[in-house]
């Protein structure tokens, strides 16, 4: 399945590309909406909704904003690319620079795809023995160390994927048993280490949908850094093809960028809730601290 994943992702990411401007793709033509199954590789699906495209093969899903009409499909969150599409005899053909795929439409969305948007159930955050807390804290520290080690120096992608897969499996099992690694039970350092590893599991949407509310509780209680939470929240939204809520500054094609925003008019209110500065103030400070480099603000 790894080989298949690489082939399909290569297809989608080597279609004609251009940088997104102020307006993102907005709507996918009705005839495309629904779930389609790859005819040659039945484990691969593409699910079109009104505004998004989900590509899924049982491993790492991809969800992007999209629009489609007149035989042209445009996909992309920050960068957009175009593909040609046609439907004949109930078969969808998608064509890009690297080839063509044919898919058949399903009567309903498979349960595996629907479950991508349901939060994983976390364990109850009950009282643990001092010995258990100490053991978990040490294990998280060890796994955090391996998480960072594979990201230093010359990157070995295979080693990084292996470490991430092992650490992710451990963290999922642990959180399902005991709940989030909260400050009250495990302390601030283990809390931070768990958050940092979550940054590398954004493809696991049920996990992210479960832990983000727990991390927000820590922020509102003054137990966790607001900008770290906002960074993970927006990272997950972007991976899921959604615009940012808080608008953390990120580089897009070398340009510091805030947005596109979920709701620009409410962005400052979202920020105020977790005690972050308004968008304009953060943009101004970034400009001062980076040799007057202007921050591009994409409202939607």
C-alpha positions, 0 to 999 in steps of 0.5 A: 500500500505504501507504493500505491500511496506514493503513486497516487499522491505523486499524481495529485501533487504533480498536476498543474500548480500555481500559488493561491491568491486571496480567494480559495476554491469554493465549490465542487460541481454536483455531478462530482459530489459523493464517494468514488472508488479507484477501479484498478486499486479498490483500496483507494477512494476519493470523496467529493463534498460541496467544498472539499476533496478527501483522498484516502487509501487506509493510511494518511488521508488528504483533504483539500478545498476544491472547485470543479466545473466545465471539466476542470478540477482545482484543488489546493489549500495554499497551492492550487493545481488543476486536473481534467475530469470527465464522467462517462458511463458512470466512470470518473476519469481524472487526468493530470500530467503524470497519468489518468485514473478511473473511478466508479461511484459508490452508493454511500460513503464507506464507514472508514471514511466517515470515521475520519471525522469522529473524535477518538474516545479518550480514557477517563483522566483518573488518579494514577499511582506515583509509580505509574505516573513516573513510568509514563513520564519516563516513557514519554520523555524517551519517545520525545527524544526519538521524535526529535532525534530523527529530525536533526541533521540529515533527515532519513525519511524512512527512519522518521516514518518508523519512529513516528509510527511507533510513537503514535501507536504508543500515544494512541493506546496510552491516551485511550487508556488514561486520557490526555497527558495533563499538567495536573498529573504529569507536569508541564514538561511531559505535557509539552512533550506530548503536544510536540509529538502531536504536531507530527500526527496531524494526519490522524484526525480522530486523535487530533479531534480528541486531544485539541479540546483537552489541550484548550482546557489546559490553555484556559486554565493557564497551564499551557502556552496559548500559541502552541495550542493555536499552532496545533489547532490551525495546523490540523485545520490546514491538513483537513482542508479548512482555513485557519482560526487563529491565523498563526504566521507561517511561510508560504512560498517564502512569504510570511502569511496569516490566513486564510481565516475561518472567519476573519471578522471573528479572528480577534475574538477567537484569539482573545478567548485564549489570551492572544494578541489581535491579528494586526498587533501580531502582524505589526510585531512580526514586521518589527522583529524581521527587518520590516518584512510585511506579513501577507494577510489572506482573509478568506 
